[in-house]
Amino acid sequence: MGIGKEGLNRNEEVVLELHPHWWFFARQTTAVVGAVAVGLIVMVLSWPTPVQVIGAALILVSLGWFLARYIVWSSTWFVVTTDRLIRRSGVLKRQGIEIPLERVNTVFFRQTIFQRLIGAGDLEIESASEEGSQKIDSIRRPLNVQNEIYKQIEANENRKFDRIGRPGPVELEPTIPIQNEVAQTRQLEDKPRSEPSKQATPTSQSIPDQIEQLARLARDGILTEQEFQDKKRELLDRM
C-alpha cells in the first residue's frame, strides 16, 4: 500500500492511490517476448548446444530485468489525499515528496497520440514549495487525475474557510461563577432604584480579546500563521 493509516493526518483521507501505468514495463516486456521467441527458434531448429545455452541465458536475463522492473513499479506510488499530493518510490533507498494542496499552483498533463490510445500520460505539478515543478511520469488517465486534484484543492479551500468561521474550542469570554453572579444580582436588587446599576459583563469583545482568541485558534492548528497575521492586522487597523 502506498500510504498507510499511520501516515495520514487527522481527518485526512486517501482519494487516489496509483501505481505507474503498465507502459512502465514496455521495454522489459519486449525483451522477454523477444528472448522467448529466440529460445523457441533455437529449440525447434535444434541448433548447437552453445547457441541453446545462449538462448536460455537471454530468457533468464530478460525475466530478471522484468522482475526488477516490477519491484520498482510495486514500490512507486502517486497518492492524492484530501490534504496533500504524495510521491514515493524506491525499494532499499526510499525517496518521496509531499506537496500540500494549498501550495499547488498549476497542474499540467501531457499525452502523445500513442499515450492517448493506451490511457497513459505525464503530470507536471507547479507549486509554491522549494522543490518548484515536479514531473510525474506514466500516470494512468492523467486528465482524470488532474480534475481530481483541482476538485480536492477546491474542497480543501472550502474546509479552510469553514474553520475560520467556526468558533474556537476554548471559551475566551470572562465568566463569573454562579454563586458570585447570584450574590451580585441580590446586591443590585437591594440597591435603591435611584442608584444607576453598572453593567458587569461587556456586551462585546474588545480588540485585544479578539486577537487573543485568534492566537489560540492558530496554536490549535485551526488557523494558519498567515491567516492569523492577516486577521490580527485587520483588528489593529480598527484601533
N, C-alpha and C positions, 0 to 999 in steps of 0.2 A: 504494500500500500504506500502511496506517495507521502502522505502525512497522516499520522495517527491522531486520535483524540487528544493525546497528551501534547501534541504540537499546536493545538488550536487555542486561541484566546477565549475569554469568557464571552458567551453569546455569539461566537463565530461559527459559521457553518461552511462546509465544502459545497461548492456549486458545480465545478467541473474538475475532473481528475483524469489527465490524459497522458498516455504514452505517445511516443512519436508514431507517425503514420507508417504503415507496413512498407512503404517505399524506402524506409530506412535500411531494409535488407536487400535492396536491389542488386548490388554488386555481389554480395555473398551468395544470393540465390542463383545468380547467373553462373558463378564459379562452381557451385555444387552441381547444377544441371549439366554444365559442360564437362566436368570431371567424370560424372556418372556415365555420360554418353561415350566419352573416350574409353572408359573402362569396359563398357559393354562391347564396343567395337573390337577392342583388344581380345576379349574373351571369345567372341563369336568367330573371329578370324584366326584364333589360335596362334597369335604372334609369339615370338620367343619369350622365354621366362623373364629376362631382364625388362622387356617392354611391359609385361604384365605387372611386374613389381612397381615400375614407374607409374602405371595407370592406377594401381591400388593406392600408392602414396599420394597421388593427386587427389583421389577421393577423400582420403583421410585428412589431408591438409585443408581442403575446401570445407569439409564438415567441421573441422576445428575452428576455421575462420568464422563460419556461420554461428557456431555455438558461442564464440567470444562476442560476436556482434549482438547475439540475443541477450547475453548477460548485461551488456551495456544498455540495450533497449529496455530491459526489465527494471533497471535502476535509474532510468531517466524519466522524470515526471514534470508536467506543467500543470499547476493547480490554481484554480480560481476559487477564492473564498468570498465571503461577504465583506471581508476587510482588506484582503491582500491578493497580490499575484505572486506565486511562488514557483521558482525553477530550481530543481535539484537533479544532480547527476553524479555519477562516479560509483565505483564498486569498492575498491580499497581506499582510495583517496576521494573523499566526498567533497562536493562543492555545490553552492547554491546561491540564490539571490531572492530577496523578498522586497516587493515594492508595495507600499500602502496605496490603496485605491485613491486617496485624496491627493497623492503625488503624481498620478498618471495624467499626462497632458494629452497625448495623442496615441492612437493605436492604428498602425498601418498593416495591411496584408497584401501579399504579392503571390500571384499564381501564373504560371505559364499555361499554354494551351493544354499540354500533356497533364500538368498538375490538376487542371480543372476536370479533366476526364477521370482521373483517379481519386479526386476529392482530397488533394493534399495542397499544401502551401506553406508560406513563411509569414511569421508575425514580426513586426518591429514596434517596440513599445518605447515611446519617448516620455521621460519622467523628469521630475524636479530633483531627483536624488543625485548623489555624487557619481553614480555609475553612468548617468545620462541615458543614451539609447541602448536598448537590449534587443537582440535578434533571436527569435525562437524558430528553429528550423523544423521542417517536416511535421507541421501541425495538421491534424485531421479537421476538415471542414473549417478553415480559417475564418470565413465570413461569419459563420455562426458563433465562433469563439469571440470574434471582435464585437458582435452585437451583444453577447452575454456580458462581456467586460463593461461596455458602456451602460448596460442595464444595472449592473451591480454598483457602478460608480454613482449613478443617479439615486439608487436606493440608499447607498451609504450617505450621500449628502442629505437626503430626507431624514435619516435617523439622526444625523448630527444636529440639524435644526430642531428636531423634536427634543433632543437632550438639552439644548439651550433654553427652550421654553418650559421645560419641566421643572417644578420646584425642587429645591435641594433636599437631600435626605436628612439634613440636620436642621432642627428648628432654631433659627437665629434670633427671633424676636425675644426681647426680655419678658420673662414670665414671672408672675407673682404667686407664691404659694397660696393654696386655698384658704388656710386659716388666716393668713395675713390679709388676704383680699376681703374675707368676711369681716375681720376686725375693722379694716379701713372703711368698709361700707357702713358699718354701725356708727363709726365716728362721724361720718358725713351726715347720717340721718339724725344724729344727736345735735348737730350744729344748727344754730338759728338759720332760718331761711334767708335772712337779710345778708348773711355772710356768703360771698361767692365761693362756689366749690371749684376745686382745682382738678384738672384732668390728670390722672395718674399714668395713663398709657398713651404713648404717642399714636396719632392717627395714621401716620405713615412713616416708613423707614427713612432715616437720614442717608445722605450720600456716603459717608464713611461706613455705615452699616451695610449698605448695598455692595460696596467694594469688598468688605469682609466676607459677605455671602458669596460673591463671585470667586474670591480667593479659595474658599473651601470647596467650591464646585471644581475648581482647577486642580486642587490637591486630590480630590476623589476621582479624578480622571474623567469627569463629565464634560468639562471644557478643556480645550487645548490651550497651551500657553499663549498663542497668538490671539485666540478668541477672548481670553481673559484680558490681555493688554488693550484690545480694541474697546471692549465694554468699559474698562476702567478709564480709558481716555475720554470716552463719551460722558461719563459721570463727572469727571474732573472739569470738563468744559462747562458743565451746568453751574458749577460753584461760583 
